[in-house]
Amino acid sequence: MPSTNAPPGHFKVLYFAAASSYTKKDHEMLKAPLPASGLLTLLGNEYPGIEALLSSCAVTVNLQYIDLEEEDGHLMINEGDEVAIIPPVSSG
């Protein structure tokens, strides 16, 4: 289900756990549309060094898990979409 919180021409990115600590944000709005395969590059440009963290994260678009490494540009992140960056969770 697309988010209604993103302003026109944008999508919302939610950061959880270590991703939130790294970016110092729990969410932000980014310009849409964006090929899903370009998300890591965009975030890496904004947050140098985050690629190592992102390589172990799960990513969802509108609550559907996607594999950014296998995306070849077919999936577009569109206006109003919601992307979640979810680092691995350890149990104890």
PDB file of N, CA, C and O in Angstrom:
ATOM      1  N   MET A   1       0.853  -1.174   0.000  1.00  0.00           N
ATOM      2  CA  MET A   1       0.000   0.000   0.000  1.00  0.00           C
ATOM      3  C   MET A   1       0.900   1.239   0.000  1.00  0.00           C
ATOM      4  O   MET A   1       1.732   1.389   0.895  1.00  0.00           O
ATOM      5  N   PRO A   2       0.749   2.124  -0.982  1.00  0.00           N
ATOM      6  CA  PRO A   2       1.582   3.313  -1.041  1.00  0.00           C
ATOM      7  C   PRO A   2       1.343   4.248   0.137  1.00  0.00           C
ATOM      8  O   PRO A   2       0.242   4.336   0.680  1.00  0.00           O
ATOM      9  N   SER A   3       2.412   4.940   0.510  1.00  0.00           N
ATOM     10  CA  SER A   3       2.330   5.905   1.599  1.00  0.00           C
ATOM     11  C   SER A   3       1.650   7.177   1.122  1.00  0.00           C
ATOM     12  O   SER A   3       1.859   7.606  -0.013  1.00  0.00           O
ATOM     13  N   THR A   4       0.845   7.779   1.973  1.00  0.00           N
ATOM     14  CA  THR A   4       0.223   9.055   1.628  1.00  0.00           C
ATOM     15  C   THR A   4       1.010  10.211   2.228  1.00  0.00           C
ATOM     16  O   THR A   4       0.611  11.367   2.087  1.00  0.00           O
ATOM     17  N   ASN A   5       2.118   9.917   2.895  1.00  0.00           N
ATOM     18  CA  ASN A   5       2.880  10.953   3.572  1.00  0.00           C
ATOM     19  C   ASN A   5       3.927  11.628   2.698  1.00  0.00           C
ATOM     20  O   ASN A   5       4.444  12.677   3.084  1.00  0.00           O
ATOM     21  N   ALA A   6       4.255  11.081   1.557  1.00  0.00           N
ATOM     22  CA  ALA A   6       5.267  11.678   0.703  1.00  0.00           C
ATOM     23  C   ALA A   6       4.658  12.836  -0.082  1.00  0.00           C
ATOM     24  O   ALA A   6       3.540  12.729  -0.587  1.00  0.00           O
ATOM     25  N   PRO A   7       5.396  13.946  -0.182  1.00  0.00           N
ATOM     26  CA  PRO A   7       4.886  15.064  -0.978  1.00  0.00           C
ATOM     27  C   PRO A   7       4.879  14.705  -2.467  1.00  0.00           C
ATOM     28  O   PRO A   7       5.528  13.735  -2.861  1.00  0.00           O
ATOM     29  N   PRO A   8       4.180  15.443  -3.281  1.00  0.00           N
ATOM     30  CA  PRO A   8       4.142  15.145  -4.714  1.00  0.00           C
ATOM     31  C   PRO A   8       5.550  15.033  -5.302  1.00  0.00           C
ATOM     32  O   PRO A   8       6.429  15.843  -5.007  1.00  0.00           O
ATOM     33  N   GLY A   9       5.742  14.012  -6.141  1.00  0.00           N
ATOM     34  CA  GLY A   9       7.025  13.804  -6.794  1.00  0.00           C
ATOM     35  C   GLY A   9       8.080  13.136  -5.935  1.00  0.00           C
ATOM     36  O   GLY A   9       9.254  13.126  -6.305  1.00  0.00           O
ATOM     37  N   HIS A  10       7.690  12.572  -4.786  1.00  0.00           N
ATOM     38  CA  HIS A  10       8.635  11.951  -3.867  1.00  0.00           C
ATOM     39  C   HIS A  10       8.129  10.597  -3.371  1.00  0.00           C
ATOM     40  O   HIS A  10       6.945  10.280  -3.483  1.00  0.00           O
ATOM     41  N   PHE A  11       9.050   9.811  -2.823  1.00  0.00           N
ATOM     42  CA  PHE A  11       8.690   8.597  -2.100  1.00  0.00           C
ATOM     43  C   PHE A  11       9.352   8.664  -0.736  1.00  0.00           C
ATOM     44  O   PHE A  11      10.284   9.439  -0.525  1.00  0.00           O
ATOM     45  N   LYS A  12       8.865   7.850   0.186  1.00  0.00           N
ATOM     46  CA  LYS A  12       9.352   7.871   1.571  1.00  0.00           C
ATOM     47  C   LYS A  12      10.259   6.673   1.803  1.00  0.00           C
ATOM     48  O   LYS A  12       9.938   5.550   1.414  1.00  0.00           O
ATOM     49  N   VAL A  13      11.409   6.928   2.449  1.00  0.00           N
ATOM     50  CA  VAL A  13      12.320   5.860   2.852  1.00  0.00           C
ATOM     51  C   VAL A  13      12.303   5.799   4.370  1.00  0.00           C
ATOM     52  O   VAL A  13      12.523   6.808   5.041  1.00  0.00           O
ATOM     53  N   LEU A  14      12.043   4.616   4.911  1.00  0.00           N
ATOM     54  CA  LEU A  14      12.062   4.382   6.353  1.00  0.00           C
ATOM     55  C   LEU A  14      13.348   3.654   6.702  1.00  0.00           C
ATOM     56  O   LEU A  14      13.691   2.654   6.072  1.00  0.00           O
ATOM     57  N   TYR A  15      14.060   4.154   7.707  1.00  0.00           N
ATOM     58  CA  TYR A  15      15.298   3.535   8.167  1.00  0.00           C
ATOM     59  C   TYR A  15      15.060   2.908   9.534  1.00  0.00           C
ATOM     60  O   TYR A  15      14.475   3.534  10.418  1.00  0.00           O
ATOM     61  N   PHE A  16      15.519   1.661   9.706  1.00  0.00           N
ATOM     62  CA  PHE A  16      15.364   0.965  10.965  1.00  0.00           C
ATOM     63  C   PHE A  16      16.729   0.599  11.533  1.00  0.00           C
ATOM     64  O   PHE A  16      17.693   0.409  10.791  1.00  0.00           O
ATOM     65  N   ALA A  17      16.798   0.502  12.864  1.00  0.00           N
ATOM     66  CA  ALA A  17      17.976   0.014  13.614  1.00  0.00           C
ATOM     67  C   ALA A  17      19.262   0.682  13.144  1.00  0.00           C
ATOM     68  O   ALA A  17      19.366   1.908  13.174  1.00  0.00           O
ATOM     69  N   ALA A  18      20.245  -0.110  12.709  1.00  0.00           N
ATOM     70  CA  ALA A  18      21.553   0.425  12.340  1.00  0.00           C
ATOM     71  C   ALA A  18      21.472   1.412  11.179  1.00  0.00           C
ATOM     72  O   ALA A  18      22.269   2.348  11.117  1.00  0.00           O
ATOM     73  N   ALA A  19      20.533   1.227  10.264  1.00  0.00           N
ATOM     74  CA  ALA A  19      20.382   2.166   9.149  1.00  0.00           C
ATOM     75  C   ALA A  19      19.952   3.538   9.665  1.00  0.00           C
ATOM     76  O   ALA A  19      20.403   4.567   9.162  1.00  0.00           O
ATOM     77  N   SER A  20      19.089   3.545  10.658  1.00  0.00           N
ATOM     78  CA  SER A  20      18.663   4.803  11.274  1.00  0.00           C
ATOM     79  C   SER A  20      19.821   5.451  12.020  1.00  0.00           C
ATOM     80  O   SER A  20      19.995   6.668  11.958  1.00  0.00           O
ATOM     81  N   SER A  21      20.604   4.657  12.717  1.00  0.00           N
ATOM     82  CA  SER A  21      21.776   5.189  13.425  1.00  0.00           C
ATOM     83  C   SER A  21      22.775   5.787  12.450  1.00  0.00           C
ATOM     84  O   SER A  21      23.346   6.846  12.712  1.00  0.00           O
ATOM     85  N   TYR A  22      22.990   5.110  11.323  1.00  0.00           N
ATOM     86  CA  TYR A  22      23.964   5.567  10.344  1.00  0.00           C
ATOM     87  C   TYR A  22      23.535   6.885   9.700  1.00  0.00           C
ATOM     88  O   TYR A  22      24.342   7.804   9.562  1.00  0.00           O
ATOM     89  N   THR A  23      22.262   6.975   9.308  1.00  0.00           N
ATOM     90  CA  THR A  23      21.777   8.181   8.621  1.00  0.00           C
ATOM     91  C   THR A  23      21.385   9.282   9.592  1.00  0.00           C
ATOM     92  O   THR A  23      21.233  10.440   9.201  1.00  0.00           O
ATOM     93  N   LYS A  24      21.220   8.919  10.864  1.00  0.00           N
ATOM     94  CA  LYS A  24      20.729   9.832  11.897  1.00  0.00           C
ATOM     95  C   LYS A  24      19.317  10.335  11.582  1.00  0.00           C
ATOM     96  O   LYS A  24      18.934  11.446  11.947  1.00  0.00           O
ATOM     97  N   LYS A  25      18.558   9.475  10.890  1.00  0.00           N
ATOM     98  CA  LYS A  25      17.173   9.775  10.521  1.00  0.00           C
ATOM     99  C   LYS A  25      16.348   8.502  10.658  1.00  0.00           C
ATOM    100  O   LYS A  25      16.875   7.398  10.519  1.00  0.00           O
ATOM    101  N   ASP A  26      15.064   8.655  10.928  1.00  0.00           N
ATOM    102  CA  ASP A  26      14.195   7.472  10.883  1.00  0.00           C
ATOM    103  C   ASP A  26      13.455   7.403   9.552  1.00  0.00           C
ATOM    104  O   ASP A  26      12.906   6.360   9.198  1.00  0.00           O
ATOM    105  N   HIS A  27      13.440   8.508   8.815  1.00  0.00           N
ATOM    106  CA  HIS A  27      12.865   8.501   7.473  1.00  0.00           C
ATOM    107  C   HIS A  27      13.323   9.745   6.715  1.00  0.00           C
ATOM    108  O   HIS A  27      13.835  10.700   7.300  1.00  0.00           O
ATOM    109  N   GLU A  28      13.124   9.705   5.409  1.00  0.00           N
ATOM    110  CA  GLU A  28      13.342  10.882   4.571  1.00  0.00           C
ATOM    111  C   GLU A  28      12.566  10.706   3.277  1.00  0.00           C
ATOM    112  O   GLU A  28      12.138   9.604   2.936  1.00  0.00           O
ATOM    113  N   MET A  29      12.393  11.804   2.566  1.00  0.00           N
ATOM    114  CA  MET A  29      11.694  11.800   1.290  1.00  0.00           C
ATOM    115  C   MET A  29      12.720  11.958   0.173  1.00  0.00           C
ATOM    116  O   MET A  29      13.599  12.816   0.246  1.00  0.00           O
ATOM    117  N   LEU A  30      12.603  11.133  -0.851  1.00  0.00           N
ATOM    118  CA  LEU A  30      13.490  11.206  -2.006  1.00  0.00           C
ATOM    119  C   LEU A  30      12.670  11.401  -3.268  1.00  0.00           C
ATOM    120  O   LEU A  30      11.493  11.045  -3.320  1.00  0.00           O
ATOM    121  N   LYS A  31      13.304  11.970  -4.288  1.00  0.00           N
ATOM    122  CA  LYS A  31      12.595  12.256  -5.536  1.00  0.00           C
ATOM    123  C   LYS A  31      12.260  10.980  -6.288  1.00  0.00           C
ATOM    124  O   LYS A  31      13.076  10.064  -6.389  1.00  0.00           O
ATOM    125  N   ALA A  32      11.050  10.942  -6.809  1.00  0.00           N
ATOM    126  CA  ALA A  32      10.566   9.820  -7.609  1.00  0.00           C
ATOM    127  C   ALA A  32      10.346  10.319  -9.036  1.00  0.00           C
ATOM    128  O   ALA A  32      10.175  11.518  -9.256  1.00  0.00           O
ATOM    129  N   PRO A  33      10.349   9.415  -9.992  1.00  0.00           N
ATOM    130  CA  PRO A  33      10.608   7.973  -9.880  1.00  0.00           C
ATOM    131  C   PRO A  33      12.101   7.690  -9.836  1.00  0.00           C
ATOM    132  O   PRO A  33      12.926   8.512 -10.232  1.00  0.00           O
ATOM    133  N   LEU A  34      12.421   6.499  -9.339  1.00  0.00           N
ATOM    134  CA  LEU A  34      13.803   6.044  -9.256  1.00  0.00           C
ATOM    135  C   LEU A  34      13.814   4.543  -9.519  1.00  0.00           C
ATOM    136  O   LEU A  34      13.050   3.806  -8.896  1.00  0.00           O
ATOM    137  N   PRO A  35      14.676   4.072 -10.440  1.00  0.00           N
ATOM    138  CA  PRO A  35      14.780   2.613 -10.586  1.00  0.00           C
ATOM    139  C   PRO A  35      15.277   2.026  -9.267  1.00  0.00           C
ATOM    140  O   PRO A  35      16.200   2.568  -8.658  1.00  0.00           O
ATOM    141  N   ALA A  36      14.683   0.939  -8.829  1.00  0.00           N
ATOM    142  CA  ALA A  36      15.092   0.315  -7.567  1.00  0.00           C
ATOM    143  C   ALA A  36      16.576  -0.004  -7.594  1.00  0.00           C
ATOM    144  O   ALA A  36      17.241   0.058  -6.560  1.00  0.00           O
ATOM    145  N   SER A  37      17.103  -0.344  -8.759  1.00  0.00           N
ATOM    146  CA  SER A  37      18.525  -0.672  -8.870  1.00  0.00           C
ATOM    147  C   SER A  37      19.412   0.543  -8.592  1.00  0.00           C
ATOM    148  O   SER A  37      20.605   0.368  -8.342  1.00  0.00           O
ATOM    149  N   GLY A  38      18.888   1.746  -8.626  1.00  0.00           N
ATOM    150  CA  GLY A  38      19.657   2.948  -8.359  1.00  0.00           C
ATOM    151  C   GLY A  38      19.597   3.419  -6.920  1.00  0.00           C
ATOM    152  O   GLY A  38      20.254   4.398  -6.567  1.00  0.00           O
ATOM    153  N   LEU A  39      18.823   2.744  -6.082  1.00  0.00           N
ATOM    154  CA  LEU A  39      18.648   3.178  -4.698  1.00  0.00           C
ATOM    155  C   LEU A  39      19.953   3.122  -3.909  1.00  0.00           C
ATOM    156  O   LEU A  39      20.268   4.063  -3.181  1.00  0.00           O
ATOM    157  N   LEU A  40      20.718   2.036  -4.039  1.00  0.00           N
ATOM    158  CA  LEU A  40      21.964   1.913  -3.284  1.00  0.00           C
ATOM    159  C   LEU A  40      22.958   2.999  -3.686  1.00  0.00           C
ATOM    160  O   LEU A  40      23.644   3.557  -2.831  1.00  0.00           O
ATOM    161  N   THR A  41      23.039   3.299  -4.967  1.00  0.00           N
ATOM    162  CA  THR A  41      23.945   4.347  -5.441  1.00  0.00           C
ATOM    163  C   THR A  41      23.532   5.700  -4.886  1.00  0.00           C
ATOM    164  O   THR A  41      24.371   6.470  -4.419  1.00  0.00           O
ATOM    165  N   LEU A  42      22.239   5.985  -4.938  1.00  0.00           N
ATOM    166  CA  LEU A  42      21.737   7.256  -4.422  1.00  0.00           C
ATOM    167  C   LEU A  42      22.049   7.408  -2.936  1.00  0.00           C
ATOM    168  O   LEU A  42      22.538   8.453  -2.508  1.00  0.00           O
ATOM    169  N   LEU A  43      21.770   6.374  -2.152  1.00  0.00           N
ATOM    170  CA  LEU A  43      22.040   6.440  -0.716  1.00  0.00           C
ATOM    171  C   LEU A  43      23.534   6.470  -0.432  1.00  0.00           C
ATOM    172  O   LEU A  43      23.966   7.141   0.505  1.00  0.00           O
ATOM    173  N   GLY A  44      24.332   5.755  -1.224  1.00  0.00           N
ATOM    174  CA  GLY A  44      25.776   5.773  -1.053  1.00  0.00           C
ATOM    175  C   GLY A  44      26.369   7.147  -1.323  1.00  0.00           C
ATOM    176  O   GLY A  44      27.341   7.540  -0.677  1.00  0.00           O
ATOM    177  N   ASN A  45      25.801   7.874  -2.263  1.00  0.00           N
ATOM    178  CA  ASN A  45      26.265   9.237  -2.546  1.00  0.00           C
ATOM    179  C   ASN A  45      25.914  10.172  -1.401  1.00  0.00           C
ATOM    180  O   ASN A  45      26.686  11.072  -1.071  1.00  0.00           O
ATOM    181  N   GLU A  46      24.753   9.963  -0.797  1.00  0.00           N
ATOM    182  CA  GLU A  46      24.291  10.815   0.304  1.00  0.00           C
ATOM    183  C   GLU A  46      24.981  10.470   1.626  1.00  0.00           C
ATOM    184  O   GLU A  46      25.268  11.349   2.437  1.00  0.00           O
ATOM    185  N   TYR A  47      25.241   9.177   1.826  1.00  0.00           N
ATOM    186  CA  TYR A  47      25.825   8.691   3.081  1.00  0.00           C
ATOM    187  C   TYR A  47      27.035   7.811   2.762  1.00  0.00           C
ATOM    188  O   TYR A  47      26.928   6.585   2.765  1.00  0.00           O
ATOM    189  N   PRO A  48      28.199   8.439   2.486  1.00  0.00           N
ATOM    190  CA  PRO A  48      29.385   7.658   2.105  1.00  0.00           C
ATOM    191  C   PRO A  48      29.682   6.541   3.116  1.00  0.00           C
ATOM    192  O   PRO A  48      29.692   6.755   4.328  1.00  0.00           O
ATOM    193  N   GLY A  49      29.923   5.345   2.569  1.00  0.00           N
ATOM    194  CA  GLY A  49      30.243   4.193   3.398  1.00  0.00           C
ATOM    195  C   GLY A  49      29.051   3.344   3.795  1.00  0.00           C
ATOM    196  O   GLY A  49      29.226   2.265   4.361  1.00  0.00           O
ATOM    197  N   ILE A  50      27.842   3.809   3.511  1.00  0.00           N
ATOM    198  CA  ILE A  50      26.649   3.062   3.935  1.00  0.00           C
ATOM    199  C   ILE A  50      26.451   1.786   3.112  1.00  0.00           C
ATOM    200  O   ILE A  50      25.690   0.905   3.511  1.00  0.00           O
ATOM    201  N   GLU A  51      27.128   1.683   1.971  1.00  0.00           N
ATOM    202  CA  GLU A  51      26.928   0.509   1.115  1.00  0.00           C
ATOM    203  C   GLU A  51      27.203  -0.800   1.842  1.00  0.00           C
ATOM    204  O   GLU A  51      26.509  -1.791   1.618  1.00  0.00           O
ATOM    205  N   ALA A  52      28.216  -0.812   2.716  1.00  0.00           N
ATOM    206  CA  ALA A  52      28.536  -2.046   3.463  1.00  0.00           C
ATOM    207  C   ALA A  52      27.363  -2.459   4.347  1.00  0.00           C
ATOM    208  O   ALA A  52      27.030  -3.641   4.428  1.00  0.00           O
ATOM    209  N   LEU A  53      26.747  -1.503   4.998  1.00  0.00           N
ATOM    210  CA  LEU A  53      25.582  -1.792   5.830  1.00  0.00           C
ATOM    211  C   LEU A  53      24.406  -2.239   4.962  1.00  0.00           C
ATOM    212  O   LEU A  53      23.725  -3.214   5.281  1.00  0.00           O
ATOM    213  N   LEU A  54      24.176  -1.526   3.872  1.00  0.00           N
ATOM    214  CA  LEU A  54      23.022  -1.819   3.026  1.00  0.00           C
ATOM    215  C   LEU A  54      23.112  -3.190   2.372  1.00  0.00           C
ATOM    216  O   LEU A  54      22.088  -3.803   2.072  1.00  0.00           O
ATOM    217  N   SER A  55      24.330  -3.677   2.149  1.00  0.00           N
ATOM    218  CA  SER A  55      24.472  -4.984   1.493  1.00  0.00           C
ATOM    219  C   SER A  55      23.886  -6.115   2.342  1.00  0.00           C
ATOM    220  O   SER A  55      23.563  -7.180   1.816  1.00  0.00           O
ATOM    221  N   SER A  56      23.746  -5.887   3.656  1.00  0.00           N
ATOM    222  CA  SER A  56      23.179  -6.928   4.517  1.00  0.00           C
ATOM    223  C   SER A  56      21.724  -6.634   4.906  1.00  0.00           C
ATOM    224  O   SER A  56      21.118  -7.409   5.646  1.00  0.00           O
ATOM    225  N   CYS A  57      21.166  -5.536   4.422  1.00  0.00           N
ATOM    226  CA  CYS A  57      19.805  -5.128   4.793  1.00  0.00           C
ATOM    227  C   CYS A  57      18.750  -5.751   3.884  1.00  0.00           C
ATOM    228  O   CYS A  57      19.000  -6.027   2.711  1.00  0.00           O
ATOM    229  N   ALA A  58      17.584  -5.961   4.445  1.00  0.00           N
ATOM    230  CA  ALA A  58      16.410  -6.285   3.648  1.00  0.00           C
ATOM    231  C   ALA A  58      15.809  -4.964   3.192  1.00  0.00           C
ATOM    232  O   ALA A  58      15.875  -3.959   3.901  1.00  0.00           O
ATOM    233  N   VAL A  59      15.223  -4.976   1.998  1.00  0.00           N
ATOM    234  CA  VAL A  59      14.593  -3.777   1.454  1.00  0.00           C
ATOM    235  C   VAL A  59      13.186  -4.150   1.006  1.00  0.00           C
ATOM    236  O   VAL A  59      12.975  -5.163   0.339  1.00  0.00           O
ATOM    237  N   THR A  60      12.230  -3.310   1.386  1.00  0.00           N
ATOM    238  CA  THR A  60      10.860  -3.506   0.907  1.00  0.00           C
ATOM    239  C   THR A  60      10.410  -2.262   0.164  1.00  0.00           C
ATOM    240  O   THR A  60      10.833  -1.145   0.461  1.00  0.00           O
ATOM    241  N   VAL A  61       9.548  -2.484  -0.800  1.00  0.00           N
ATOM    242  CA  VAL A  61       8.842  -1.400  -1.485  1.00  0.00           C
ATOM    243  C   VAL A  61       7.362  -1.711  -1.316  1.00  0.00           C
ATOM    244  O   VAL A  61       6.869  -2.728  -1.804  1.00  0.00           O
ATOM    245  N   ASN A  62       6.665  -0.827  -0.623  1.00  0.00           N
ATOM    246  CA  ASN A  62       5.242  -1.036  -0.336  1.00  0.00           C
ATOM    247  C   ASN A  62       4.986  -2.401   0.294  1.00  0.00           C
ATOM    248  O   ASN A  62       4.063  -3.122  -0.086  1.00  0.00           O
ATOM    249  N   LEU A  63       5.838  -2.736   1.276  1.00  0.00           N
ATOM    250  CA  LEU A  63       5.741  -3.959   2.083  1.00  0.00           C
ATOM    251  C   LEU A  63       6.080  -5.236   1.320  1.00  0.00           C
ATOM    252  O   LEU A  63       5.854  -6.331   1.835  1.00  0.00           O
ATOM    253  N   GLN A  64       6.621  -5.123   0.097  1.00  0.00           N
ATOM    254  CA  GLN A  64       7.043  -6.285  -0.689  1.00  0.00           C
ATOM    255  C   GLN A  64       8.560  -6.334  -0.692  1.00  0.00           C
ATOM    256  O   GLN A  64       9.210  -5.372  -1.101  1.00  0.00           O
ATOM    257  N   TYR A  65       9.133  -7.446  -0.238  1.00  0.00           N
ATOM    258  CA  TYR A  65      10.585  -7.583  -0.226  1.00  0.00           C
ATOM    259  C   TYR A  65      11.118  -7.612  -1.656  1.00  0.00           C
ATOM    260  O   TYR A  65      10.534  -8.240  -2.539  1.00  0.00           O
ATOM    261  N   ILE A  66      12.244  -6.917  -1.869  1.00  0.00           N
ATOM    262  CA  ILE A  66      12.906  -6.931  -3.171  1.00  0.00           C
ATOM    263  C   ILE A  66      14.386  -7.218  -2.952  1.00  0.00           C
ATOM    264  O   ILE A  66      14.908  -7.017  -1.855  1.00  0.00           O
ATOM    265  N   ASP A  67      15.059  -7.688  -3.999  1.00  0.00           N
ATOM    266  CA  ASP A  67      16.501  -7.936  -3.962  1.00  0.00           C
ATOM    267  C   ASP A  67      17.154  -6.912  -4.882  1.00  0.00           C
ATOM    268  O   ASP A  67      17.107  -7.050  -6.104  1.00  0.00           O
ATOM    269  N   LEU A  68      17.760  -5.893  -4.297  1.00  0.00           N
ATOM    270  CA  LEU A  68      18.342  -4.808  -5.085  1.00  0.00           C
ATOM    271  C   LEU A  68      19.484  -5.283  -5.964  1.00  0.00           C
ATOM    272  O   LEU A  68      19.717  -4.712  -7.030  1.00  0.00           O
ATOM    273  N   GLU A  69      20.202  -6.316  -5.541  1.00  0.00           N
ATOM    274  CA  GLU A  69      21.320  -6.803  -6.335  1.00  0.00           C
ATOM    275  C   GLU A  69      20.849  -7.529  -7.586  1.00  0.00           C
ATOM    276  O   GLU A  69      21.598  -7.632  -8.557  1.00  0.00           O
ATOM    277  N   GLU A  70      19.622  -8.034  -7.579  1.00  0.00           N
ATOM    278  CA  GLU A  70      19.104  -8.731  -8.747  1.00  0.00           C
ATOM    279  C   GLU A  70      18.205  -7.840  -9.593  1.00  0.00           C
ATOM    280  O   GLU A  70      17.802  -8.230 -10.688  1.00  0.00           O
ATOM    281  N   GLU A  71      17.889  -6.654  -9.099  1.00  0.00           N
ATOM    282  CA  GLU A  71      17.060  -5.721  -9.868  1.00  0.00           C
ATOM    283  C   GLU A  71      17.871  -5.188 -11.038  1.00  0.00           C
ATOM    284  O   GLU A  71      19.004  -4.742 -10.861  1.00  0.00           O
ATOM    285  N   ASP A  72      17.299  -5.232 -12.221  1.00  0.00           N
ATOM    286  CA  ASP A  72      18.008  -4.719 -13.388  1.00  0.00           C
ATOM    287  C   ASP A  72      17.272  -3.527 -13.998  1.00  0.00           C
ATOM    288  O   ASP A  72      17.322  -3.303 -15.208  1.00  0.00           O
ATOM    289  N   GLY A  73      16.594  -2.775 -13.150  1.00  0.00           N
ATOM    290  CA  GLY A  73      15.921  -1.582 -13.638  1.00  0.00           C
ATOM    291  C   GLY A  73      14.454  -1.773 -13.964  1.00  0.00           C
ATOM    292  O   GLY A  73      13.780  -0.828 -14.373  1.00  0.00           O
ATOM    293  N   HIS A  74      13.951  -2.992 -13.787  1.00  0.00           N
ATOM    294  CA  HIS A  74      12.544  -3.226 -14.108  1.00  0.00           C
ATOM    295  C   HIS A  74      11.599  -2.625 -13.082  1.00  0.00           C
ATOM    296  O   HIS A  74      10.525  -2.136 -13.434  1.00  0.00           O
ATOM    297  N   LEU A  75      11.990  -2.658 -11.822  1.00  0.00           N
ATOM    298  CA  LEU A  75      11.131  -2.136 -10.769  1.00  0.00           C
ATOM    299  C   LEU A  75      11.427  -0.661 -10.559  1.00  0.00           C
ATOM    300  O   LEU A  75      12.570  -0.282 -10.303  1.00  0.00           O
ATOM    301  N   MET A  76      10.412   0.162 -10.666  1.00  0.00           N
ATOM    302  CA  MET A  76      10.559   1.594 -10.418  1.00  0.00           C
ATOM    303  C   MET A  76       9.940   1.918  -9.067  1.00  0.00           C
ATOM    304  O   MET A  76       8.870   1.415  -8.722  1.00  0.00           O
ATOM    305  N   ILE A  77      10.629   2.765  -8.308  1.00  0.00           N
ATOM    306  CA  ILE A  77      10.063   3.308  -7.076  1.00  0.00           C
ATOM    307  C   ILE A  77       9.367   4.588  -7.492  1.00  0.00           C
ATOM    308  O   ILE A  77       9.997   5.515  -8.000  1.00  0.00           O
ATOM    309  N   ASN A  78       8.077   4.632  -7.274  1.00  0.00           N
ATOM    310  CA  ASN A  78       7.253   5.714  -7.795  1.00  0.00           C
ATOM    311  C   ASN A  78       6.802   6.690  -6.723  1.00  0.00           C
ATOM    312  O   ASN A  78       6.945   6.437  -5.527  1.00  0.00           O
ATOM    313  N   GLU A  79       6.270   7.783  -7.164  1.00  0.00           N
ATOM    314  CA  GLU A  79       5.707   8.796  -6.283  1.00  0.00           C
ATOM    315  C   GLU A  79       4.723   8.154  -5.305  1.00  0.00           C
ATOM    316  O   GLU A  79       3.844   7.390  -5.705  1.00  0.00           O
ATOM    317  N   GLY A  80       4.882   8.472  -4.030  1.00  0.00           N
ATOM    318  CA  GLY A  80       3.978   7.955  -3.006  1.00  0.00           C
ATOM    319  C   GLY A  80       4.337   6.593  -2.463  1.00  0.00           C
ATOM    320  O   GLY A  80       3.717   6.133  -1.505  1.00  0.00           O
ATOM    321  N   ASP A  81       5.343   5.920  -3.060  1.00  0.00           N
ATOM    322  CA  ASP A  81       5.750   4.608  -2.562  1.00  0.00           C
ATOM    323  C   ASP A  81       6.442   4.743  -1.210  1.00  0.00           C
ATOM    324  O   ASP A  81       6.892   5.822  -0.827  1.00  0.00           O
ATOM    325  N   GLU A  82       6.516   3.627  -0.505  1.00  0.00           N
ATOM    326  CA  GLU A  82       7.199   3.569   0.784  1.00  0.00           C
ATOM    327  C   GLU A  82       8.258   2.480   0.712  1.00  0.00           C
ATOM    328  O   GLU A  82       7.956   1.319   0.434  1.00  0.00           O
ATOM    329  N   VAL A  83       9.501   2.868   0.966  1.00  0.00           N
ATOM    330  CA  VAL A  83      10.638   1.953   0.956  1.00  0.00           C
ATOM    331  C   VAL A  83      11.120   1.797   2.388  1.00  0.00           C
ATOM    332  O   VAL A  83      11.217   2.785   3.116  1.00  0.00           O
ATOM    333  N   ALA A  84      11.422   0.582   2.801  1.00  0.00           N
ATOM    334  CA  ALA A  84      11.968   0.347   4.141  1.00  0.00           C
ATOM    335  C   ALA A  84      13.331  -0.309   4.010  1.00  0.00           C
ATOM    336  O   ALA A  84      13.515  -1.246   3.233  1.00  0.00           O
ATOM    337  N   ILE A  85      14.287   0.198   4.785  1.00  0.00           N
ATOM    338  CA  ILE A  85      15.638  -0.374   4.862  1.00  0.00           C
ATOM    339  C   ILE A  85      15.727  -1.038   6.240  1.00  0.00           C
ATOM    340  O   ILE A  85      15.704  -0.364   7.269  1.00  0.00           O
ATOM    341  N   ILE A  86      15.831  -2.391   6.240  1.00  0.00           N
ATOM    342  CA  ILE A  86      15.727  -3.168   7.465  1.00  0.00           C
ATOM    343  C   ILE A  86      17.002  -3.993   7.670  1.00  0.00           C
ATOM    344  O   ILE A  86      17.191  -5.017   7.013  1.00  0.00           O
ATOM    345  N   PRO A  87      17.877  -3.547   8.582  1.00  0.00           N
ATOM    346  CA  PRO A  87      19.087  -4.318   8.873  1.00  0.00           C
ATOM    347  C   PRO A  87      18.743  -5.658   9.524  1.00  0.00           C
ATOM    348  O   PRO A  87      17.647  -5.832  10.057  1.00  0.00           O
ATOM    349  N   PRO A  88      19.692  -6.609   9.478  1.00  0.00           N
ATOM    350  CA  PRO A  88      19.448  -7.893  10.137  1.00  0.00           C
ATOM    351  C   PRO A  88      19.213  -7.697  11.630  1.00  0.00           C
ATOM    352  O   PRO A  88      19.776  -6.797  12.253  1.00  0.00           O
ATOM    353  N   VAL A  89      18.385  -8.546  12.178  1.00  0.00           N
ATOM    354  CA  VAL A  89      18.055  -8.479  13.587  1.00  0.00           C
ATOM    355  C   VAL A  89      18.649  -9.699  14.275  1.00  0.00           C
ATOM    356  O   VAL A  89      18.444 -10.827  13.827  1.00  0.00           O
ATOM    357  N   SER A  90      19.377  -9.481  15.354  1.00  0.00           N
ATOM    358  CA  SER A  90      19.922 -10.620  16.091  1.00  0.00           C
ATOM    359  C   SER A  90      19.015 -10.946  17.269  1.00  0.00           C
ATOM    360  O   SER A  90      18.356 -10.071  17.829  1.00  0.00           O
ATOM    361  N   SER A  91      18.997 -12.205  17.624  1.00  0.00           N
ATOM    362  CA  SER A  91      18.182 -12.604  18.772  1.00  0.00           C
ATOM    363  C   SER A  91      19.125 -13.063  19.877  1.00  0.00           C
ATOM    364  O   SER A  91      20.273 -13.435  19.634  1.00  0.00           O
ATOM    365  N   GLY A  92      18.612 -13.025  21.069  1.00  0.00           N
ATOM    366  CA  GLY A  92      19.496 -13.413  22.165  1.00  0.00           C
ATOM    367  C   GLY A  92      18.793 -13.994  23.317  1.00  0.00           C
ATOM    368  O   GLY A  92      19.427 -14.362  24.306  1.00  0.00           O
TER     369      GLY A  92
END
